[in-house]
């Protein structure tokens, strides 16, 4: 039984450039929608003062939320350094 993803991958070589651009736009819009929903859920849960962790370019990092914005949070990682971290990357540390 073929999955939707396997059917799409089989048909990709037959698509025109315009169709590929349209498909790309649809995929990007869907990803943005998913991220917006995740950010809204995190905004309801996370507050200034909460301890959080995330894994990014510098590996595992922990910090304290200073401010929650629309899609990101400003997180104090100590040593007077604040980072702007996407809400979707944050996990609460208890």
C-alpha positions in Angstrom: 0.0 0.0 0.0 1.5 3.3 -1.0 1.5 6.4 1.3 0.6 9.9 0.1 4.3 10.9 0.5 5.4 8.0 -1.8 2.8 8.9 -4.4 4.0 12.5 -4.4 7.6 11.5 -4.7 6.8 9.3 -7.7 5.0 12.1 -9.4 7.6 14.9 -8.6 9.7 14.3 -11.8 6.6 14.8 -14.0 5.7 18.2 -12.5 6.4 21.5 -14.2 8.4 24.3 -12.6 5.2 26.2 -11.9 3.6 23.2 -10.3 6.7 22.6 -8.2 6.6 26.2 -7.0 2.9 25.9 -6.1 3.6 22.7 -4.2 6.5 24.3 -2.4 4.3 27.3 -1.4 1.6 24.9 -0.1 4.1 22.9 2.0 5.7 26.1 3.4 2.2 27.5 4.3 1.3 24.2 6.1 4.6 24.3 8.1 3.9 27.9 9.1 0.4 27.0 10.2 1.7 24.1 12.3 4.4 26.3 13.9 1.8 29.1 14.6 -0.4 26.6 16.5 2.6 25.2 18.4 3.7 28.7 19.4 0.1 29.6 20.6 0.1 26.5 22.7 3.5 27.3 24.2 2.4 31.0 24.9 -0.5 29.7 27.0 1.9 27.5 29.1 5.2 29.4 29.4 5.5 32.6 31.5 8.3 35.0 32.4 10.4 33.4 35.2 9.9 29.8 34.0 13.0 27.6 33.6 13.3 26.2 30.1 15.7 24.1 28.1 16.3 23.6 24.4 18.8 22.1 22.0 20.2 24.3 19.3 23.5 25.1 17.5 25.3 25.2 20.8 23.8 22.0 22.1 21.7 21.6 25.2 21.0 24.9 26.9 19.0 26.0 29.9 17.8 29.4 30.9 15.0 31.5 32.5 12.3 33.2 30.4 12.5 37.0 30.6 9.7 37.7 28.2 7.3 35.7 26.0 6.7 37.3 22.6 4.4 36.2 19.7 6.6 33.4 18.3 9.8 33.6 20.4 10.9 34.1 24.0 13.7 36.1 25.4 15.7 33.7 27.6 18.4 34.7 30.1 21.1 32.0 29.9 23.2 33.7 32.6 26.4 35.8 32.3 24.2 38.7 31.3 23.3 37.1 28.0 19.8 36.9 26.6 18.8 34.8 23.6 15.8 35.0 21.4 14.5 31.4 21.2 11.6 30.1 19.1 8.8 28.9 21.4 8.6 25.6 19.6 12.1 24.8 20.7 11.5 25.4 24.4 10.8 22.7 27.0 9.8 23.5 30.6 12.4 22.4 33.2 11.0 21.6 36.6 
